[in-house]
Amino acid sequence: MKPTDILSAEHRVIEVVLDALEHLFADTRRTGVIELESAKSALTFICNFADRCHHGKEEDLLFTKIYERGMPRGVGPVAVMLDEHELGRRYVRDMLAAVEAFERGDRAAAGTFADRAAEYVELLREHIAKEDGVLFPMAEAMLRDEDRTQLLAAFQRFEVTDLDAGTHQEMEKLAARLAERYGVTPAAQRTPATAGGCCHGAHGSCH
C-alpha cells in the first residue's frame, strides 16, 4: 500500500461526515434549530479525524517529504492545500462558536452554523477531489520507494504517538453512526471523486 492510498481511504471516511453534515445544515435551515447531538458528533469527528489525524499526516509527513523531493513551499499545489486547510479550520471554529451560542439561547446562531457548515462541505469536497485527482498522483511521481517505506512507518507512529490510543478507530465508528443516522453511503462503498479544479493557485487543530 502507498502512503497516498491511506490518505485517500481516509477521504472516504471524511466524505461520510460531509454528507451527514449536509443533511444536518439543511435541517437546521428548515427548522431554525441545530440538532446538537449530531452537530457535536460531526464537529468532534472533524477536529479529531479530518484535521488532527488526516491533515496532520499530510502537513507534518507527506508534504514535508515532497518538499525534500523538490515541491515548492510557497506556491503550487501544496500551498493551495495548506491555505484550504486553514480556511476549513476557520469555518469549523465558527461552527463550534455557533453551537455554543445556540446552547446559550441565541437562536440566530442556527443560521450561522448552517452557513458555515455549507461552506465547509463545499470546500472539503473540492479539496478532497483535488488531492485525490491532482496532488496525490504528483506526490507519487516524486516519491522514491524508500520515501514510501518511511512514510508508511511514520503514519503508523503518528497514530500511536500523536493521537490518543484508539482515536482513529473511535472516529471511524462515529462516522458510521452518522452515516446510519442520516442514511448516507458508508465509507467502504465509496470511490474517489474526480478532481474538481486546478490546485496551482495561491497547521494545528480546530481550536
C-alpha positions, 0 to 999 in steps of 0.5 A, a space after each residue: 500500500 502507498 502512503 497516498 492510498 491511506 490518505 485517500 481511504 481516509 477521504 472516504 471516511 471524511 466524505 461520510 461526515 460531509 454528507 451527514 453534515 449536509 443533511 444536518 445544515 439543511 435541517 437546521 435551515 428548515 427548522 431554525 434549530 441545530 440538532 446538537 447531538 449530531 452537530 457535536 458528533 460531526 464537529 468532534 469527528 472533524 477536529 479529531 479525524 479530518 484535521 488532527 489525524 488526516 491533515 496532520 499526516 499530510 502537513 507534518 509527513 507527506 508534504 514535508 517529504 515532497 518538499 525534500 523531493 523538490 515541491 515548492 513551499 510557497 506556491 503550487 499545489 501544496 500551498 493551495 492545500 495548506 491555505 484550504 486547510 486553514 480556511 476549513 479550520 476557520 469555518 469549523 471554529 465558527 461552527 463550534 462558536 455557533 453551537 455554543 451560542 445556540 446552547 446559550 439561547 441565541 437562536 440566530 446562531 442556527 443560521 450561522 452554523 448552517 452557513 458555515 457548515 455549507 461552506 465547509 462541505 463545499 470546500 472539503 469536497 473540492 479539496 478532497 477531489 483535488 488531492 485525490 485527482 491532482 496532488 496525490 498522483 504528483 506526490 507519487 511521481 516524486 516519491 522514491 520507494 524508500 520515501 514510501 517505506 518511511 512514510 508508511 512507518 511514520 503514519 503508523 507512529 503518528 497514530 500511536 504517538 500523536 493521537 490518543 490510543 484508539 482515536 482513529 478507530 473511535 472516529 471511524 465508528 462515529 462516522 458510521 453512526 452518522 452515516 446510519 443516522 442520516 442514511 448516507 453511503 458508508 465509507 467502504 462503498 465509496 470511490 474517489 471523486 474526480 478532481 474538481 479544479 486546478 490546485 496551482 493557485 495561491 497547521 494545528 487543530 480546530 481550536 
